[in-house]
Amino acid sequence: MSQAEVITTMRDAIFTVIAASSPMLITAIVVGLVISVFQATTQIQESTLAFVPKIVAVLLALLLFSGFIMNALEGFTLRMFESVASGLG
């Protein structure tokens, strides 16, 4: 395996991780921002007010985007298997 193939494989792996995790991360950022604005306007400084809704939102995003995540991981796995098969043949 050449250096270029290793770099391409690592780039593909990093892109797959970013694509698979971005729906949950974006959801957590948006919910956190909304809760922070709410806390700043009402001056309620309760830590569970920020923590619990983020967990619920991330779990809902995981359920909602599970098909997309599975397709991204499946595509990466198939590309890796094809790469191994072409290297051995």
PyMOL commands that set and color helices and strands:
alter all, ss='L'
color gray80, all
select helices_A, chain A and resi 3-42+47-64+66-88
alter helices_A, ss='H'
color red, helices_A
deselect
rebuild
show_as cartoon
